Amino acid sequence: MKKIVIEGGNSLKGTVTISGSKNAALPAVAACILTGGPHIIHSLPTLRDIMTIKTIMSGMGAEFHENEDHSLSVNTDNIIDHEASYDLVRTMRASILLLGPLLARLGKARISLPGGCAIGARPVNLHLKALSAMGVDMRLENGYINAEVKHMKGANIFFDIPTVTGTENIMMAAVTADGSTILNNAAKEPEIIDLADMLRKMGADIRGDGTDTIFIEGVKELKPAEHSIIPDRIEAGTFMIASAITQGDIRIQNCRPDHLYAVIEKLRAVGAEIEYGEDVFSIKGPKIIHSVDITTMPFPGFPTDLQAQFMTLMCIAKGSSIIEETIFENRFIHVSELERMGADITINGNQALVRGRDCLLAAPVMATDLRASASLILAGLVAVEGRTEVSRIYHLDRGYEALEEKFRALGANIRREED
Ligand code: EPU
């Protein structure tokens, strides 16, 4: 097993290019099932989660081909199987995104229920409830959802909670359904808009994406599409925080500042100097980091996927801050690892009180989930007194493309070693 070793203290300088968004790429690849190909996807990040969805879809008969310009051709002419097994689904919950497209294309799907994960129970009841309303017959057998539908019909759906993959799943199920579908209290994340853009290129009739009411008129036929994935806002936010925490001066290119307004606002309050254009940021870290409270919220609020990284920043801020997590019930697992590096954090329910210290201390720590891994790497970048070793970094490889290479190019002393 590999670990990441960091000797902290370097201030990050230079330019970093953001990769395509993991959470936009996963539904885009799943959407290729809706109709035969070849579909062409640009800016697909090289990540373990993308490998996982390709492996599952290859087992169903999809064919993938990497083109010379680094785009991916996806051919789904021969989808012969409709099962996603527990072995693969348990490594990536987003496999549930195959349910909607398989039902739309084949009228049947057998997908393992994902089960809980480190950050929370994360049920998929809202996906299933919406599909039932669209006429899908659903049975749970041996931990698998066996779903079947003769004619998917449009429906008026109300999501109790705005769910990102739930909204995406039902959008994909609805594009070729009979009649209209309305998704009320839909998620508004940029990844939803990106999927809607791809589906429209395939011939779908979708309006309202990016608002909480999405209207979909079922169409008879779809066609293959060519689509470019949006930049990863969470990766960009992680580099912004890296610049803030190391008194850095970073230019972040190929990003979407309009996807990160909540983060810009908080980092400016921390003391960072931020300027941005249409697809570029420059961010200069402050000499004194001011403490700032955050509450995670669905988009356009502060993203839960940057909560752990922001907490690391607050660990060395002047004063105390309250970090409130409202999306997932167990997303403070990084706290005990940060404490091993000298952080002073008290958890009370879904709030963490972070009392800023002068410094963090290098230590061996263990990554527990994807974003927690990033928070520990940020901690390692500023830790004093030796080297920080982050183990179980397979979590990191699920969602950050070449993170340590990118940090190294900005001047960090970071490398991957055999454990
Ligand atoms: N929820 C339900 N029932 C459902 C679906 C969701 O109760 O059927 C609850 C969840 O338990 C959670 C809330 O609704 O409390 C919101 O969850 P959501 O469904 O929006 O999360 P998700 O779609 O499973 C996506 C991202 C996550 C990101 C969340 C929130 C993908 C592949 N995953 O998950 O990304 O944290 O939205 O923005 O898009 C990550 O990249 O590290 C990651 C975890």
Residues whose N, C-alpha, C, O or C-beta is under 5 A from the ligand:
A	BS01	EPU	N23 A94 R122 P123 V124 N125 L126 H127 I161 P162 T163 V164 T165 G166 T304 D305 I327 F328 L370 R371
